Amino acid sequence: MRLMASGSSAVRPWRIGVLFSATGVTAAVETSQLGGTLLAIDEINEAGGVLGRPVEAVVYDPASEPRAYRRLAERLLTEDGVRLIFGGYMSSTRKAMLPVVEAHRGLLFYPTLYEGFEYSRHCVYTGAAPNQNSIQLANYLLSTCGNRFFMIGSDYVYPYESNRIMTDFVVQSRGTVLDEIYVPLGAGPAEFDRVMAKVQRAAPDVIFSTVVGADTATLYEAHHAAGLDAATLPIASLTTGEAEVAAMPAEVAAGHITAAPFFETLDTPAARRFVAAFKRRNGVHMPVTAAAEAAYFQVHLAMRALAAAGTDAPEPLLAQLGESAFDAPQGRVRIDGTNNHTYLRPRIARLDARGRFRVVWDAGAPVKPDPYCVAQSLSDWPADGRQIALS
């Protein structure tokens, strides 16, 4: 499918590629990312575009398939006259696109948390790196839940790497990883029931999940059906956001824990304005996720850099990206020109009885991205943030 987003004009538009899945296992969260992207484009065009030219999006649905991402990225760069691509959720899709983007000297803006330990001159990473979510979540769990972890993930690159990083942090605190299990994408209820039986035998203090997409609700429902209580054995996850929670009953979601820079329930003027605008454009029932917020602000950052550079050529644009900041819904963000990652503000939230995220810990300021975790340890964090009591 090809969709031309807002920007029809006699003036030649700036064309950008947009690759988010409307179908497939991660469609729910990627639909929210598309909504954030198109909202930003609407705002830019309503303000007069960039240097007097509208922004036009060429949008395709890669259906959550890495090979489709690769094929469509090549089509955008070679047939559609695009230099900048905005898209991707699973790390497998980013890794499928990057060789094509690099070969054609394009630039990929990737708005999703990921496992870190990567740098490409042709990629701008606007989701959280491990030092902006994993380390804070590990410290919170170890101080509030206990040190016996059970890990479960989807069977692809991000869960393996994320679990490796989390294991390092747990071991630093003399904790124990009791088991580490991976399930295929699209696993059914029976698979997760077997996992919960293993959880019950292991008796951990916390389950760390890197299960993604539609499988997330199946995991949480299996936890609930097994009679496990989130108050004493929560699922903590970096990949469970508003889109995944929307697919499960509130009583299934209640009590579980997530780390992210943004939540739909953030009670700041900027966050409230963004959520209201997002829902006006995309519908009141569309979840507003951290991935959607990153997809939104990265378009604004990119177009500000384009305006300063006067071109969408990646090299001049990259030079300008490191010089500008944007007041995003989560707070002020900017790109670190040394590694193409983004300063973000870590937060931890717990789901309440209505299935709404309530922030229980806030770093209080943006954290410099360190995708290789060169200088990070758990001891960096206890005094830097603030724990917030749930009311």
C-alpha positions as CSV (number, residue, x, y, z in Angstrom):
1,M,0.0,0.0,0.0
2,R,1.2,3.5,-0.8
3,L,-0.2,6.5,1.0
4,M,0.7,10.1,0.3
5,A,0.3,12.1,3.6
6,S,-0.5,15.8,3.9
7,G,1.5,18.2,1.8
8,S,-0.2,18.6,-1.6
9,S,1.0,21.9,-3.1
10,A,2.3,23.4,-6.3
11,V,5.6,23.8,-4.5
12,R,7.8,20.8,-4.7
13,P,7.6,19.0,-1.4
14,W,10.2,17.4,0.8
15,R,9.5,13.7,0.4
16,I,10.2,11.4,3.3
17,G,9.8,7.6,3.6
18,V,7.7,6.1,6.4
19,L,7.8,2.4,7.3
20,F,5.5,1.3,10.1
21,S,3.4,-1.9,10.1
22,A,-0.3,-1.8,10.0
23,T,-0.4,-5.6,10.0
24,G,1.5,-8.3,11.7
25,V,2.6,-9.1,15.2
26,T,3.8,-5.6,16.2
27,A,1.0,-3.7,14.3
28,A,-0.6,-2.2,17.4
29,V,2.5,-0.3,18.6
30,E,3.7,0.5,15.1
31,T,0.3,2.0,14.2
32,S,0.8,4.4,17.2
33,Q,4.3,5.2,15.7
34,L,2.7,6.0,12.4
35,G,0.1,8.2,14.2
36,G,2.9,10.2,15.9
37,T,4.8,10.6,12.7
38,L,1.8,11.9,10.7
39,L,0.8,14.2,13.5
40,A,4.3,15.8,13.4
41,I,4.1,16.2,9.6
42,D,0.6,17.8,9.9
43,E,1.9,20.3,12.5
44,I,4.9,21.2,10.4
45,N,2.8,21.7,7.3
46,E,0.2,23.7,9.1
47,A,3.0,26.0,10.3
48,G,4.1,26.6,6.6
49,G,6.3,23.6,6.0
50,V,10.1,23.7,5.9
51,L,11.7,26.6,4.0
52,G,8.3,27.2,2.4
53,R,8.0,23.6,1.1
54,P,5.5,21.1,2.5
55,V,6.6,17.7,3.9
56,E,5.1,14.7,2.1
57,A,5.3,11.2,3.4
58,V,5.5,8.1,1.3
59,V,4.1,5.4,3.5
60,Y,4.2,1.6,3.1
61,D,3.1,-1.3,5.4
62,P,6.0,-3.8,5.9
63,A,3.6,-6.1,7.8
64,S,6.1,-6.7,10.6
65,E,8.4,-8.7,8.3
66,P,12.1,-7.8,8.2
67,R,12.4,-8.8,4.5
68,A,9.6,-6.4,3.6
69,Y,11.3,-3.6,5.5
70,R,14.5,-4.2,3.5
71,R,12.6,-4.3,0.2
72,L,10.5,-1.2,0.8
73,A,13.5,0.8,2.1
74,E,15.3,0.1,-1.2
75,R,12.2,1.1,-3.1
76,L,11.9,4.4,-1.2
77,L,15.6,5.2,-1.8
78,T,15.8,4.1,-5.4
79,E,12.3,4.7,-6.9
80,D,10.5,7.2,-4.7
81,G,13.2,9.9,-4.5
82,V,13.5,9.7,-0.7
83,R,16.7,10.3,1.3
84,L,15.2,10.1,4.8
85,I,13.3,7.1,6.2
86,F,11.4,7.1,9.5
87,G,10.4,3.7,10.8
88,G,11.0,0.4,12.3
89,Y,10.1,-1.3,15.6
90,M,11.7,-4.7,16.1
91,S,15.5,-4.7,16.0
92,S,15.4,-7.3,13.3
93,T,13.6,-4.8,11.0
94,R,16.2,-2.1,11.8
95,K,19.0,-4.5,11.0
96,A,17.3,-5.5,7.7
97,M,17.0,-1.8,6.6
98,L,20.4,-0.5,7.6
99,P,22.6,-2.2,4.9
100,V,20.2,-0.8,2.2
101,V,20.2,2.7,3.8
102,E,24.0,2.7,4.1
103,A,24.5,1.4,0.6
104,H,22.3,4.2,-0.9
105,R,23.7,6.9,1.5
106,G,20.3,7.5,3.1
107,L,19.4,8.2,6.7
108,L,17.2,6.1,8.9
109,F,15.4,7.6,11.9
110,Y,14.6,4.7,14.3
111,P,12.1,5.6,17.1
112,T,12.2,2.5,19.3
113,L,14.1,1.4,22.4
114,Y,16.7,-1.2,21.5
115,E,19.5,-3.3,22.8
116,G,22.4,-0.9,22.2
117,F,25.9,-1.8,21.1
118,E,25.4,-0.4,17.6
119,Y,26.4,2.7,15.7
120,S,25.8,3.6,12.1
121,R,26.5,7.0,10.5
122,H,23.3,6.4,8.6
123,C,21.0,5.9,11.6
124,V,19.6,8.3,14.2
125,Y,18.4,6.4,17.3
126,T,15.6,8.2,19.1
127,G,14.4,5.4,21.3
128,A,16.0,4.5,24.6
129,A,19.4,2.8,24.8
130,P,20.1,0.4,27.7
131,N,21.6,3.0,29.9
132,Q,18.3,5.0,29.7
133,N,15.9,2.2,30.7
134,S,17.5,-1.2,31.6
135,I,19.8,0.1,34.3
136,Q,17.2,2.1,36.0
137,L,14.6,-0.7,35.8
138,A,17.2,-3.2,37.2
139,N,17.9,-0.9,40.1
140,Y,14.3,-0.3,40.9
141,L,13.4,-4.0,40.8
142,L,16.3,-5.1,42.9
143,S,15.5,-2.5,45.6
144,T,11.7,-3.1,45.6
145,C,11.0,-6.7,44.4
146,G,14.0,-8.9,45.2
147,N,17.0,-10.4,43.4
148,R,15.7,-13.6,41.9
149,F,14.8,-13.0,38.2
150,F,13.1,-15.2,35.6
151,M,13.5,-14.0,32.0
152,I,11.2,-14.6,29.1
153,G,11.5,-13.1,25.6
154,S,10.5,-13.4,22.0
155,D,12.9,-15.3,19.8
156,Y,14.8,-12.6,17.9
157,V,17.8,-10.4,18.5
158,Y,16.5,-7.7,20.9
159,P,15.3,-10.0,23.7
160,Y,18.5,-12.0,23.6
161,E,20.7,-8.9,23.9
162,S,18.4,-7.1,26.3
163,N,18.4,-10.1,28.6
164,R,22.1,-10.3,28.5
165,I,22.4,-6.7,29.6
166,M,19.8,-7.1,32.4
167,T,21.6,-10.3,33.6
168,D,24.9,-8.2,33.9
169,F,23.1,-5.7,36.0
170,V,21.4,-8.3,38.2
171,V,24.7,-10.2,38.8
172,Q,26.4,-6.9,39.7
173,S,24.0,-6.8,42.7
174,R,24.6,-10.4,43.5
175,G,21.2,-11.4,42.1
176,T,20.3,-14.6,40.3
177,V,18.7,-15.3,37.0
178,L,16.8,-18.6,37.6
179,D,15.9,-19.3,34.0
180,E,15.9,-17.7,30.5
181,I,13.2,-18.8,28.0
182,Y,12.4,-17.7,24.5
183,V,9.2,-18.3,22.6
184,P,8.6,-17.8,18.8
185,L,6.7,-14.8,17.6
186,G,3.0,-15.7,17.4
187,A,3.3,-18.3,20.2
188,G,-0.1,-19.4,21.5
189,P,-1.6,-19.6,25.0
190,A,-0.4,-23.2,25.5
191,E,3.2,-22.1,25.1
192,F,2.8,-19.4,27.7
193,D,1.0,-21.7,30.1
194,R,4.0,-24.0,30.0
195,V,6.2,-21.0,30.7
196,M,4.1,-20.1,33.7
197,A,4.4,-23.6,35.1
198,K,8.2,-23.2,35.0
199,V,7.8,-19.8,36.7
200,Q,5.8,-21.4,39.5
201,R,8.4,-24.1,40.0
202,A,11.3,-21.6,40.0
203,A,9.5,-19.2,42.5
204,P,11.3,-15.9,41.4
205,D,10.8,-12.5,42.8
206,V,10.2,-10.9,39.4
207,I,9.6,-11.9,35.8
208,F,11.6,-9.8,33.3
209,S,9.8,-9.9,29.9
210,T,11.1,-9.0,26.5
211,V,8.1,-10.5,24.8
212,V,6.8,-8.2,22.0
213,G,3.7,-7.3,20.1
214,A,0.5,-9.3,20.3
215,D,2.2,-12.0,22.3
216,T,2.5,-9.6,25.3
217,A,-1.2,-9.9,26.2
218,T,-1.0,-13.7,25.9
219,L,1.9,-13.7,28.4
220,Y,0.1,-11.5,30.9
221,E,-3.1,-13.5,30.6
222,A,-1.2,-16.7,31.3
223,H,0.3,-15.0,34.4
224,H,-3.2,-14.1,35.6
225,A,-4.7,-17.5,34.8
226,A,-2.0,-19.2,36.8
227,G,-3.2,-17.4,39.9
228,L,0.0,-15.3,40.2
229,D,-0.3,-11.9,41.9
230,A,1.5,-8.9,40.4
231,A,1.8,-7.4,43.9
232,T,4.2,-10.2,44.8
233,L,5.4,-11.5,41.5
234,P,5.2,-8.7,38.9
235,I,6.1,-8.8,35.2
236,A,8.6,-6.1,34.5
237,S,9.2,-5.2,30.9
238,L,10.7,-2.6,28.5
239,T,8.4,-3.8,25.7
240,T,5.0,-3.5,27.3
241,G,3.4,-0.1,26.6
242,E,0.0,1.4,26.2
243,A,-0.6,-0.4,22.9
244,E,0.0,-3.9,24.4
245,V,-1.9,-3.1,27.6
246,A,-4.9,-2.0,25.5
247,A,-5.2,-5.7,24.3
248,M,-5.7,-7.1,27.9
249,P,-8.3,-6.6,30.6
250,A,-7.4,-4.1,33.3
251,E,-7.3,-6.8,36.0
252,V,-4.7,-8.7,33.9
253,A,-2.5,-5.6,33.5
254,A,-2.8,-4.2,37.0
255,G,0.4,-4.1,39.1
256,H,2.9,-4.8,36.4
257,I,5.9,-2.6,35.7
258,T,7.5,-0.8,32.7
259,A,10.3,1.6,32.1
260,A,10.1,4.3,29.3
261,P,10.8,8.0,28.7
262,F,7.1,8.7,28.1
263,F,3.7,7.5,29.3
264,E,0.3,8.6,28.1
265,T,-0.6,9.6,31.7
266,L,2.3,12.0,32.2
267,D,0.8,15.0,33.9
268,T,2.7,17.9,32.3
269,P,1.4,20.6,30.0
270,A,3.5,19.4,27.1
271,A,2.5,15.8,27.6
272,R,-1.2,16.7,27.9
273,R,-1.1,18.8,24.7
274,F,0.6,16.0,22.8
275,V,-1.9,13.3,23.9
276,A,-4.8,15.6,23.1
277,A,-3.5,16.4,19.6
278,F,-2.6,12.7,19.0
279,K,-6.1,11.5,19.9
280,R,-7.8,14.3,17.8
281,R,-5.9,13.2,14.8
282,N,-5.8,9.4,15.3
283,G,-8.9,8.7,17.4
284,V,-9.6,8.7,21.1
285,H,-9.0,5.0,21.4
286,M,-5.6,5.0,19.8
287,P,-3.0,4.3,22.6
288,V,-0.2,6.9,22.9
289,T,3.0,5.0,23.5
290,A,6.6,6.0,24.2
291,A,7.4,4.7,20.7
292,A,4.8,7.1,19.3
293,E,6.3,10.0,21.2
294,A,9.7,9.2,19.8
295,A,8.3,8.9,16.3
296,Y,6.7,12.3,16.7
297,F,9.6,14.2,18.1
298,Q,12.2,12.7,15.7
299,V,10.3,14.2,12.7
300,H,10.4,17.7,14.4
301,L,14.1,17.3,15.1
302,A,14.8,16.1,11.6
303,M,12.9,18.9,9.9
304,R,14.5,21.6,12.1
305,A,17.9,20.2,11.1
306,L,16.7,20.2,7.4
307,A,15.7,23.8,7.7
308,A,19.1,24.8,9.1
309,A,21.0,22.7,6.5
310,G,18.8,23.8,3.6
311,T,18.9,20.3,2.2
312,D,17.8,16.8,3.0
313,A,21.2,15.4,2.1
314,P,22.1,13.2,5.1
315,E,25.6,14.6,5.9
316,P,24.7,18.3,6.2
317,L,21.5,17.3,8.0
318,L,23.4,15.2,10.5
319,A,25.8,18.1,11.2
320,Q,22.8,20.3,12.2
321,L,21.1,17.6,14.2
322,G,23.8,17.7,16.9
323,E,23.3,21.4,17.2
324,S,19.6,21.6,18.0
325,A,17.1,20.5,20.7
326,F,13.4,20.1,20.8
327,D,10.9,20.4,23.7
328,A,9.3,17.0,23.3
329,P,6.3,15.7,25.2
330,Q,8.6,13.9,27.7
331,G,10.8,17.0,28.1
332,R,13.7,18.5,26.2
333,V,15.5,16.1,23.9
334,R,18.6,16.4,21.6
335,I,20.8,14.2,19.5
336,D,24.3,13.4,20.8
337,G,26.4,14.1,17.7
338,T,29.1,11.7,18.8
339,N,26.9,8.6,18.6
340,N,23.6,9.6,16.9
341,H,21.6,8.6,20.0
342,T,19.2,10.8,21.9
343,Y,19.3,12.4,25.4
344,L,16.1,11.0,27.0
345,R,14.5,11.1,30.5
346,P,14.1,7.7,32.1
347,R,10.9,6.9,34.0
348,I,9.4,3.8,35.6
349,A,5.7,3.2,35.9
350,R,3.3,0.6,37.4
351,L,-0.1,-0.2,36.0
352,D,-3.0,0.7,38.3
353,A,-6.3,-1.1,38.8
354,R,-7.7,0.6,35.6
355,G,-4.7,-0.5,33.5
356,R,-3.2,3.0,33.4
357,F,0.5,3.7,33.9
358,R,1.4,5.6,37.1
359,V,5.0,6.9,37.3
360,V,6.7,5.6,40.5
361,W,10.3,6.7,39.7
362,D,11.6,9.6,37.6
363,A,15.3,10.3,36.7
364,G,14.4,14.1,37.0
365,A,16.6,15.0,33.9
366,P,17.6,13.7,30.5
367,V,20.3,11.1,30.5
368,K,23.2,11.2,28.0
369,P,23.0,8.1,25.7
370,D,25.7,5.5,26.2
371,P,24.7,2.7,23.9
372,Y,27.7,0.6,24.8
373,C,27.2,1.0,28.6
374,V,30.8,2.0,28.9
375,A,30.6,3.9,32.2
376,Q,27.4,2.5,33.7
377,S,26.8,0.6,36.9
378,L,23.8,0.2,39.2
379,S,25.5,2.4,41.8
380,D,25.1,5.4,39.5
381,W,21.3,5.5,40.1
382,P,20.0,5.3,43.6
383,A,20.5,8.9,44.5
384,D,20.0,10.4,41.0
385,G,16.3,9.9,40.5
386,R,13.4,10.2,42.8
387,Q,10.9,7.5,43.8
388,I,7.3,8.5,43.7
389,A,4.7,7.1,46.0
390,L,1.5,5.7,44.4
391,S,-1.6,7.4,45.7
